[in-house]
Amino acid sequence: AVYTPSIGEKDRPVRQVALSKVAQSLVTLAPAGDEFDPKQQLMAEQLRLLRTRVKALSKDFQLRTMLITSALPGEGKTTVAANLAGSLSRVEGLRILLIDFDLRRPCLHTIFGVEAEMRASSPFGGDVQWQQAVYKVNRRLDVLFGFRPLEEPDRLLQSSRLEKLLEEAKAEYDVIILDSAPLLAVADTQSLVPLVDCGLFVLNADGTPISAAREALAMLRDKVAGCVVNRVSQLKSESYYRSSGYGYGYGLKNTED
């Protein structure tokens, strides 16, 4: 489908993400008709459940900005953030902005198959308006990539630019998802917590120490909307999906609109 910019967007450069290049783990953006293996099918179903719960939270509490974080690196937060944004973009009437706010190790562009623009001005550095750096994924999902580490992240986090960016984004989008750095790795994410409506905490079921999870959750304070338990060896519902008549078995295709 060809994206048609709105009146306010016509003067902006339009960069389009090629869905044919996104990672296989980005199941919520797979074109209808793509074949899913059993692991992908189960993952897609769990992400649809997550989308349903996030929609309920947004409706009940008017949540607009959501932080996706974890205690430690390598727990899958970026994959969850990208898939949640993709799943929410399937909802008619919602416009979603996904932002790579891991200022020291940005990697969101790799999941979307976008080559890093190392010479481009950073939308977080104040050299260019953030709207000029947006990439289009589909009619309802835009992404703001970081591409390279910010040289002085503390300057952004301690300035008013970040708050201004989020306020401007809320004027254009219904839901803004921030993929942030792990809470225990750097102090950056703690500066984002007061600026968002809620946070989703991602943890590795087989690898996150309980003490680390508790410490990170304490940093999120009352902003915790829920936890996403990642890399569970087997869900109790897995055999149900495989054997029932609901169509979650082996070799089925993505049939979501």
C-alpha positions, -999 to 999 in steps of 0.1 A, spaced: 0 0 0 12 35 -8 12 59 22 -5 92 16 8 120 39 -16 143 56 -17 180 49 7 187 78 32 161 66 35 169 29 66 190 34 84 162 53 108 137 37 91 103 36 113 74 45 96 40 41 105 9 60 106 -21 36 86 -48 53 104 -75 33 135 -67 53 122 -67 88 135 -94 112 116 -127 115 110 -119 152 88 -89 141 58 -112 137 31 -85 142 42 -68 109 43 -99 88 22 -96 57 -10 -115 55 -3 -149 39 32 -153 54 38 -187 69 45 -189 106 64 -218 123 49 -230 156 71 -207 177 61 -176 156 24 -185 157 25 -188 195 45 -156 198 20 -137 176 -9 -149 197 7 -138 229 14 -104 214 -23 -101 204 -32 -108 240 -7 -81 251 -22 -56 226 -57 -63 241 -45 -56 276 -26 -25 266 -57 -12 248 -78 -18 279 -52 2 300 -52 30 275 -90 32 275 -94 30 313 -65 53 323 -60 74 291 -24 62 287 -5 79 259 31 73 266 46 39 274 81 30 284 94 -5 275 124 -15 296 141 -43 315 166 -49 343 195 -61 322 206 -62 285 195 -90 263 161 -97 278 141 -90 246 127 -55 254 134 -41 219 117 -71 203 87 -66 226 85 -29 219 87 -33 181 60 -61 181 37 -42 205 39 -11 182 33 -33 152 3 -50 168 -13 -17 180 -9 -3 144 -34 -29 133 -61 -11 153 -81 12 132 -80 48 144 -48 46 164 -16 63 152 16 49 169 50 64 172 78 40 183 111 57 195 145 42 201 154 58 234 184 35 241 207 65 238 239 46 242 232 13 223 204 20 198 195 -11 179 158 -7 169 168 -1 133 183 -36 130 149 -53 138 133 -32 110 161 -40 86 170 -3 82 206 5 75 221 29 100 224 65 88 257 73 107 261 107 91 225 119 97 219 145 124 204 131 155 168 140 162 177 140 199 206 164 196 186 194 187 203 197 152 171 188 133 134 186 141 125 151 151 96 150 125 122 152 98 138 119 109 106 98 111 103 65 91 70 52 79 62 16 85 25 16 75 -4 40 76 -6 40 114 30 33 126 60 56 124 94 50 140 121 73 152 154 55 151 185 65 171 211 48 147 241 58 167 249 65 204 244 100 216 277 116 225 263 134 256 230 117 266 230 135 300 226 168 282 194 156 265 180 140 297 186 171 318 172 195 293 137 205 283 141 191 248 130 156 257 98 168 274 91 191 244 96 162 220 71 140 238 45 168 240 48 175 203 45 138 195 13 135 216 -2 162 194 3 139 164 0 104 177 -24 84 199 2 61 216 40 67 219 62 37 228 97 43 241 122 15 238 147 25 266 180 13 280 179 -14 307 173 1 341 203 -14 359 228 -8 330 227 30 330 209 58 347 193 72 316 160 53 318 153 67 353 152 102 338 124 90 314 102 74 341 86 107 353 78 117 317 57 87 307 23 75 318 34 39 324 60 13 319 61 -23 307 88 -44 324 103 -72 303 122 -100 320 139 -132 309 122 -161 327 154 -182 326 180 -156 332 169 -125 351 179 -127 388 151 -121 412 171 -94 430 177 -76 397 140 -77 388 130 -63 422 156 -35 421 145 -25 386 108 -26 395 114 -4 424 130 22 401 97 22 380 78 29 412 41 34 405 45 36 368 45 -2 363 16 -12 342 27 -49 340 54 -74 332 62 -93 301 78 -126 309 100 -135 279 117 -167 269 95 -191 288 104 -226 278 68 -237 274 35 -221 281 7 -241 296 -15 -231 267 9 -242 240 -5 -277 236 -40 -262 235 -32 -239 206 -16 -268 187 -45 -292 191 -76 -271 192 -98 -261 164 -89 -224 167 -62 -225 141 -30 -220 161 -13 -252 149 17 -261 129 22 -245 94 -6 -220 97 -4 -186 81 -8 -151 94 -44 -141 86 -45 -109 106 -57 -78 86 
